[in-house]
């Protein structure tokens, strides 16, 4: 996925600042990114987080994890009184009175992406993350015990990929549980195939977080 030009430039700037801090800390030492930013910019990076995580290299991958942690910390601080005003993020749509959260099970071999998705889902009262798996075999073993409403499933994973896991998950979970494929692969080429294997929908990892959450919510059990 292609990031907006101004966002790609902002991400590159933050990455260079972070790598400079790494060099200053010494090779092999612990370090954190201490560059300046603002909540709005970090939230925009969060919105395009799946695209960043899906195509990140070794250094960008590590930086992305640190940045997502910084976003989570910044969002948490907006909920508490502070010495200086920080604009709060827009409130997500609320569930209807008496409606329980949508139970989501995450399946992806990229730890950064699972972290990003958990941050976004935990910040939205409409959802509850009930489990995670790192590959298809892990998902087939863990998902039934988690009793999810929706499984968010990657396709390209080691041990067992999403294509192999799909019919096994469908059989184990039944038709009431929605399985949403979330992949960097071309949806025009793979959407029909995954639906034949048991998926209810195919979402590209280039989709924005808000669109992703709204789609997941639309698959809640009635």
C-alpha positions as CSV (number, residue, x, y, z in Angstrom):
1,X,0.0,0.0,0.0
2,X,1.1,3.5,-0.7
3,X,1.2,6.0,2.1
4,X,0.1,9.6,1.5
5,X,3.2,11.6,0.5
6,X,3.2,13.9,3.5
7,X,2.6,11.0,5.9
8,X,5.4,9.0,4.4
9,X,7.7,12.0,4.8
10,X,6.6,12.4,8.5
11,X,7.2,8.7,9.1
12,X,10.7,8.9,7.5
13,X,11.6,11.9,9.7
14,X,10.5,10.1,12.8
15,X,12.5,7.0,11.8
16,X,15.7,9.0,11.2
17,X,15.3,10.7,14.6
18,X,14.9,7.4,16.2
19,X,17.8,5.8,14.5
20,X,20.0,8.7,15.4
21,X,19.0,8.2,19.1
22,X,19.9,4.5,18.7
23,X,23.4,5.4,17.5
24,X,23.8,7.9,20.4
25,X,22.9,5.1,22.8
26,X,25.6,2.9,21.6
27,X,25.6,-0.3,19.5
28,X,23.6,-3.0,21.2
29,X,22.3,-0.7,24.0
30,X,18.7,-0.1,24.9
31,X,17.2,3.0,23.4
32,X,13.8,4.7,22.8
33,X,12.6,7.3,20.3
34,X,12.5,10.7,22.0
35,X,11.7,12.9,19.0
36,X,8.9,15.5,19.2
37,X,5.6,15.0,17.6
38,X,1.9,15.6,18.2
39,X,-1.0,13.3,18.9
40,X,-2.8,14.1,15.6
41,X,0.3,13.1,13.6
42,X,0.7,9.9,15.6
43,X,-2.9,9.0,15.1
44,X,-2.6,9.4,11.4
45,X,0.4,7.1,11.5
46,X,-1.7,4.7,13.5
47,X,-4.5,4.9,10.9
48,X,-2.0,3.7,8.2
49,X,-0.3,1.3,10.6
50,X,-1.2,-1.9,8.8
51,X,0.3,-0.7,5.6
52,X,3.5,0.4,7.4
53,X,3.8,-2.9,9.3
54,X,3.1,-5.0,6.2
55,X,5.9,-3.5,4.2
56,X,8.4,-2.6,6.9
57,X,12.1,-3.6,6.8
58,X,14.2,-4.6,9.7
59,X,14.8,-1.2,11.2
60,X,11.4,0.2,10.3
61,X,9.8,-2.9,11.8
62,X,11.4,-2.2,15.2
63,X,10.7,1.5,15.0
64,X,7.0,0.8,14.1
65,X,6.7,-1.2,17.4
66,X,8.1,1.7,19.4
67,X,5.9,4.2,17.6
68,X,2.8,2.1,18.2
69,X,3.7,1.9,21.9
70,X,4.1,5.7,22.0
71,X,0.7,6.1,20.4
72,X,-0.9,3.9,23.0
73,X,0.8,5.9,25.8
74,X,-0.3,9.2,24.3
75,X,-3.8,8.0,23.9
76,X,-3.8,6.8,27.5
77,X,-2.5,10.2,28.8
78,X,-5.4,12.0,27.1
79,X,-7.8,10.3,29.5
80,X,-6.1,11.7,32.6
81,X,-5.6,15.4,33.7
82,X,-2.2,16.8,32.6
83,X,-0.2,19.9,33.2
84,X,-0.7,20.9,29.6
85,X,-3.6,20.4,27.3
86,X,-3.4,17.6,24.8
87,X,-6.3,17.2,22.3
88,X,-8.2,14.0,22.9
89,X,-8.8,11.6,20.0
90,X,-12.3,11.5,18.5
91,X,-14.5,9.2,20.5
92,X,-15.4,6.0,18.6
93,X,-19.1,5.2,18.1
94,X,-20.7,3.6,21.1
95,X,-22.5,0.3,21.2
96,X,-26.2,0.4,21.7
97,X,-27.4,0.2,25.3
98,X,-27.2,-3.4,26.5
99,X,-25.2,-4.6,23.5
100,X,-22.2,-6.6,24.4
101,X,-18.8,-5.9,22.6
102,X,-17.9,-7.8,19.5
103,X,-15.5,-10.5,20.5
104,X,-12.5,-10.4,18.1
105,X,-9.7,-13.1,17.6
106,X,-6.6,-11.9,15.8
107,X,-4.5,-14.2,13.6
108,X,-1.2,-12.7,12.2
109,X,2.4,-13.7,12.4
110,X,3.5,-10.0,12.6
111,X,3.7,-9.1,16.3
112,X,3.7,-5.3,15.5
113,X,0.5,-5.6,13.5
114,X,-1.2,-7.6,16.2
115,X,-0.1,-4.9,18.7
116,X,-1.5,-2.1,16.5
117,X,-4.8,-3.9,16.0
118,X,-5.1,-4.6,19.8
119,X,-4.5,-0.9,20.5
120,X,-7.2,0.2,18.1
121,X,-9.7,-2.4,19.3
122,X,-9.0,-1.8,23.0
123,X,-9.6,1.9,22.4
124,X,-13.1,1.2,20.9
125,X,-15.8,0.2,23.4
126,X,-17.6,-1.8,20.7
127,X,-14.9,-4.5,20.7
128,X,-13.2,-7.0,23.0
129,X,-10.0,-8.9,21.9
130,X,-10.5,-12.4,23.2
131,X,-7.3,-14.0,21.8
132,X,-4.4,-14.0,19.3
133,X,-2.6,-16.6,17.2
134,X,0.6,-16.4,15.3
135,X,-0.3,-18.8,12.4
136,X,-3.1,-20.9,11.1
137,X,-2.4,-24.0,13.2
138,X,-2.2,-21.8,16.3
139,X,-5.6,-20.3,15.4
140,X,-7.3,-23.6,14.8
141,X,-6.2,-24.8,18.2
142,X,-6.9,-21.6,20.2
143,X,-9.9,-19.9,18.5
144,X,-12.7,-22.3,19.4
145,X,-11.9,-21.9,23.2
146,X,-12.0,-18.1,22.8
147,X,-15.6,-18.1,21.5
148,X,-15.1,-15.1,19.1
149,X,-17.7,-13.4,17.1
150,X,-15.2,-12.4,14.4
151,X,-11.8,-13.9,13.4
152,X,-9.4,-11.5,11.7
153,X,-7.2,-13.7,9.6
154,X,-3.9,-13.1,7.7
155,X,-3.1,-15.3,4.7
156,X,0.7,-15.4,4.4
157,X,2.0,-17.1,7.6
158,X,4.5,-19.8,8.4
159,X,3.6,-23.3,9.7
160,X,0.0,-23.0,8.3
161,X,-1.2,-20.2,6.1
162,X,-4.6,-18.7,6.0
163,X,-5.7,-20.6,2.9
164,X,-5.2,-23.9,4.7
165,X,-6.6,-22.6,8.0
166,X,-9.8,-21.2,6.6
167,X,-11.8,-24.4,6.0
168,X,-10.5,-25.8,9.3
169,X,-11.6,-22.7,11.2
170,X,-15.0,-22.7,9.5
171,X,-15.6,-26.3,10.5
172,X,-14.4,-25.7,14.1
173,X,-16.2,-22.4,14.6
174,X,-19.5,-23.0,12.7
175,X,-21.3,-20.6,10.4
176,X,-22.3,-18.1,13.1
177,X,-18.7,-16.9,13.6
178,X,-17.5,-14.4,10.9
179,X,-14.1,-14.9,9.4
180,X,-12.6,-11.7,7.8
181,X,-9.4,-12.1,5.8
182,X,-7.0,-9.2,6.4
183,X,-4.2,-9.5,3.9
184,X,-1.6,-7.5,1.9
185,X,-2.4,-9.8,-1.1
186,X,-4.4,-8.5,-4.0
187,X,-8.1,-8.8,-3.1
188,X,-9.0,-8.9,-6.8
189,X,-7.0,-12.1,-7.1
190,X,-7.7,-13.8,-3.8
191,X,-11.2,-12.6,-2.6
192,X,-13.2,-15.2,-4.5
193,X,-10.8,-18.0,-3.5
194,X,-10.9,-17.1,0.2
195,X,-14.7,-16.9,0.2
196,X,-14.9,-20.4,-1.4
197,X,-12.7,-21.6,1.5
198,X,-15.1,-20.1,4.1
199,X,-14.3,-16.4,4.5
200,X,-17.1,-13.9,4.9
201,X,-15.1,-10.9,3.7
202,X,-11.7,-9.8,2.4
203,X,-10.0,-6.6,3.6
204,X,-6.8,-5.2,2.3
205,X,-4.1,-4.2,4.8
206,X,-4.1,-0.8,3.1
207,X,-7.5,0.0,4.6
208,X,-7.7,2.7,7.3
209,X,-8.2,1.6,10.9
210,X,-11.6,3.3,11.2
211,X,-12.9,1.5,8.1
212,X,-11.5,-1.8,9.4
213,X,-13.3,-1.3,12.8
214,X,-16.6,-0.3,11.2
215,X,-16.4,-3.4,8.9
216,X,-15.7,-5.7,11.9
217,X,-18.6,-4.2,13.8
218,X,-21.0,-4.8,10.9
219,X,-20.3,-8.5,11.3
220,X,-21.4,-8.6,15.0
221,X,-23.9,-11.3,15.9
222,X,-27.4,-10.1,15.8
